[in-house]
Amino acid sequence: MTVACALALTLGMTSCGSVGLVGAVYTGYTEPAAVTSNELGSKVGQASAISVLGVAAAGDAGINKAAKQAGITKVSHVDKKIVSVLGLFTKVTYTVYGE
């Protein structure tokens, strides 16, 4: 019984504040984050941030950073990719498409 309670508590804590799909052991998916009326462009930029143990987080996953990295001035759409292992390591990457 104690193991089951500990597991339930751990799983509940790993999804705290999370929206979307959450896997108990591994989470990995891409979802749309934003869209505009601009046509699909040929440029692609990415920006990421990570979290380790839920204690420390770092990075600039901003759309502006991703757009500047690729020289994009007209954003067509943005995707958000989330990868997490046991809730101990999480990486969020925004991919910006445009011209």
VOSEBA-574793 format. One record per atom (N, C-alpha, C): residue in three letters; x, y, z. Coordinates in steps of 0.1 Angstrom, whole numbers, padded with zeros to 4 digits, always signed. Example, Ala and Ser with C-alpha at 12.3 -4.5 7.8 and 13.67 -1.06 7.14 Angstrom:
! VOSEBA-574793
Ala+0132-0057+0078
Ala+0123-0045+0078
Ala+0132-0033+0078
Ser+0128-0022+0071
Ser+0137-0011+0071
Ser+0129+0000+0079
***
This chain:
! VOSEBA-574793
Met+0008-0012+0000
Met+0000+0000+0000
Met+0009+0013+0000
Thr+0020+0012+0008
Thr+0028+0024+0008
Thr+0035+0027-0005
Val+0039+0017-0013
Val+0045+0019-0026
Val+0035+0025-0035
Ala+0022+0020-0035
Ala+0012+0026-0044
Ala+0009+0040-0040
Cys+0009+0044-0028
Cys+0007+0058-0024
Cys+0019+0067-0029
Ala+0031+0062-0027
Ala+0043+0069-0031
Ala+0043+0071-0046
Leu+0039+0061-0054
Leu+0039+0062-0068
Leu+0028+0072-0072
Ala+0016+0071-0066
Ala+0006+0081-0070
Ala+0010+0095-0067
Leu+0017+0097-0055
Leu+0022+0110-0052
Leu+0032+0115-0062
Thr+0041+0106-0065
Thr+0052+0110-0075
Thr+0046+0113-0089
Leu+0037+0106-0093
Leu+0030+0108-0106
Leu+0023+0121-0106
Gly+0016+0124-0095
Gly+0009+0136-0094
Gly+0018+0148-0094
Met+0029+0147-0088
Met+0039+0158-0087
Met+0045+0161-0100
Thr+0048+0151-0108
Thr+0054+0153-0121
Thr+0045+0160-0131
Ser+0032+0160-0129
Ser+0024+0166-0139
Ser+0019+0180-0133
Cys+0024+0184-0122
Cys+0019+0196-0116
Cys+0021+0208-0125
Gly+0010+0215-0128
Gly+0011+0227-0136
Gly+0012+0224-0151
Ser+0011+0211-0155
Ser+0012+0207-0169
Ser-0001+0207-0176
Val-0001+0211-0188
Val-0013+0210-0196
Val-0009+0202-0209
Gly-0018+0193-0212
Gly-0015+0184-0224
Gly-0013+0170-0219
Leu-0007+0162-0228
Leu-0004+0148-0225
Leu+0007+0147-0215
Val+0006+0137-0206
Val+0016+0134-0196
Val+0017+0119-0195
Gly+0029+0114-0198
Gly+0032+0100-0196
Gly+0039+0098-0182
Ala+0036+0087-0175
Ala+0043+0085-0162
Ala+0058+0083-0163
Val+0062+0076-0174
Val+0076+0074-0175
Val+0083+0082-0186
Tyr+0076+0084-0197
Tyr+0082+0092-0208
Tyr+0070+0100-0215
Thr+0073+0112-0218
Thr+0064+0120-0225
Thr+0072+0126-0237
Gly+0066+0125-0249
Gly+0073+0131-0261
Gly+0062+0133-0272
Tyr+0059+0146-0274
Tyr+0050+0149-0284
Tyr+0052+0164-0289
Thr+0046+0167-0300
Thr+0046+0180-0306
Thr+0031+0185-0308
Glu+0029+0197-0304
Glu+0016+0203-0306
Glu+0016+0217-0312
Pro+0006+0222-0318
Pro+0006+0235-0323
Pro+0006+0245-0312
Ala+0013+0256-0313
Ala+0013+0266-0303
Ala+0007+0279-0307
Ala+0009+0283-0320
Ala+0003+0295-0325
Ala+0003+0294-0341
Val-0006+0302-0346
Val-0008+0303-0361
Val-0012+0317-0365
Thr-0007+0321-0377
Thr-0011+0334-0382
Thr-0017+0332-0396
Ser-0020+0343-0402
Ser-0026+0343-0416
Ser-0014+0343-0426
Asn-0002+0345-0422
Asn+0010+0345-0431
Asn+0012+0331-0438
Glu+0016+0332-0450
Glu+0019+0319-0457
Glu+0031+0312-0451
Leu+0031+0298-0453
Leu+0042+0290-0448
Leu+0055+0294-0455
Gly+0065+0297-0447
Gly+0078+0301-0452
Gly+0088+0290-0453
Ser+0099+0294-0458
Ser+0110+0284-0460
Ser+0120+0284-0448
Lys+0118+0293-0439
Lys+0128+0294-0428
Lys+0122+0287-0415
Val+0131+0281-0407
Val+0127+0274-0395
Val+0137+0278-0384
Gly+0132+0282-0373
Gly+0141+0285-0361
Gly+0136+0278-0349
Gln+0145+0275-0340
Gln+0141+0268-0328
Gln+0148+0274-0315
Ala+0141+0273-0304
Ala+0146+0278-0292
Ala+0141+0268-0281
Ser+0149+0265-0271
Ser+0146+0255-0261
Ser+0149+0259-0247
Ala+0143+0253-0237
Ala+0146+0254-0223
Ala+0145+0241-0217
Ile+0152+0239-0206
Ile+0152+0226-0199
Ile+0149+0227-0184
Ser+0145+0217-0178
Ser+0143+0216-0164
Ser+0149+0203-0159
Val+0156+0204-0148
Val+0163+0192-0143
Val+0158+0190-0128
Leu+0152+0178-0126
Leu+0147+0174-0113
Leu+0136+0183-0108
Gly+0130+0192-0116
Gly+0120+0201-0112
Gly+0126+0211-0102
Val+0139+0212-0101
Val+0145+0221-0092
Val+0152+0233-0099
Ala+0158+0230-0110
Ala+0165+0240-0118
Ala+0160+0240-0132
Ala+0158+0252-0138
Ala+0153+0253-0151
Ala+0161+0265-0158
Ala+0165+0263-0171
Ala+0173+0273-0178
Ala+0170+0273-0193
Gly+0172+0284-0199
Gly+0171+0284-0214
Gly+0161+0296-0218
Asp+0161+0299-0230
Asp+0152+0308-0236
Asp+0145+0302-0247
Ala+0133+0297-0244
Ala+0124+0290-0254
Ala+0115+0300-0261
Gly+0118+0313-0261
Gly+0109+0323-0266
Gly+0108+0322-0281
Ile+0096+0325-0286
Ile+0093+0326-0300
Ile+0102+0336-0307
Asn+0104+0348-0300
Asn+0112+0358-0306
Asn+0126+0353-0308
Lys+0132+0346-0299
Lys+0145+0340-0300
Lys+0146+0331-0312
Ala+0136+0322-0313
Ala+0136+0312-0324
Ala+0135+0320-0338
Ala+0127+0330-0338
Ala+0125+0337-0351
Ala+0138+0344-0355
Lys+0144+0351-0345
Lys+0157+0358-0348
Lys+0168+0349-0352
Gln+0168+0337-0346
Gln+0178+0327-0349
Gln+0178+0323-0364
Ala+0166+0323-0369
Ala+0164+0319-0383
Ala+0162+0331-0393
Gly+0163+0343-0387
Gly+0160+0355-0396
Gly+0146+0356-0401
Ile+0137+0351-0393
Ile+0123+0352-0396
Ile+0117+0365-0392
Thr+0110+0372-0401
Thr+0103+0385-0397
Thr+0088+0383-0399
Lys+0083+0373-0406
Lys+0069+0370-0407
Lys+0067+0356-0403
Val+0061+0354-0391
Val+0059+0341-0386
Val+0046+0335-0392
Ser+0046+0323-0397
Ser+0034+0316-0402
Ser+0028+0308-0391
His+0036+0300-0384
His+0031+0292-0373
His+0042+0287-0364
Val+0038+0282-0352
Val+0047+0278-0342
Val+0043+0265-0336
Asp+0052+0255-0335
Asp+0050+0242-0329
Asp+0057+0242-0315
Lys+0052+0234-0306
Lys+0058+0232-0293
Lys+0061+0217-0291
Lys+0073+0214-0289
Lys+0077+0200-0286
Lys+0081+0198-0272
Ile+0075+0188-0265
Ile+0078+0185-0251
Ile+0084+0171-0250
Val+0095+0170-0243
Val+0101+0157-0240
Val+0104+0157-0226
Ser+0099+0146-0219
Ser+0101+0145-0204
Ser+0104+0130-0201
Val+0113+0128-0192
Val+0116+0115-0187
Val+0114+0114-0172
Leu+0104+0107-0168
Leu+0101+0105-0154
Leu+0098+0118-0147
Gly+0096+0129-0154
Gly+0095+0142-0148
Gly+0107+0148-0142
Leu+0118+0140-0143
Leu+0131+0144-0138
Leu+0139+0153-0148
Phe+0137+0151-0160
Phe+0143+0159-0171
Phe+0132+0163-0181
Thr+0131+0176-0183
Thr+0121+0180-0193
Thr+0127+0190-0202
Lys+0124+0189-0215
Lys+0129+0199-0225
Lys+0117+0204-0233
Val+0116+0217-0234
Val+0105+0223-0242
Val+0112+0230-0254
Thr+0108+0228-0266
Thr+0113+0234-0278
Thr+0102+0240-0286
Tyr+0104+0253-0289
Tyr+0095+0260-0298
Tyr+0101+0261-0312
Thr+0094+0256-0322
Thr+0099+0257-0336
Thr+0090+0267-0343
Val+0097+0277-0349
Val+0090+0288-0356
Val+0092+0287-0371
Tyr+0081+0288-0378
Tyr+0082+0287-0393
Tyr+0078+0301-0399
Gly+0084+0305-0410
Gly+0080+0317-0416
Gly+0091+0322-0426
Glu+0090+0335-0429
Glu+0099+0342-0439
Glu+0105+0353-0432
***
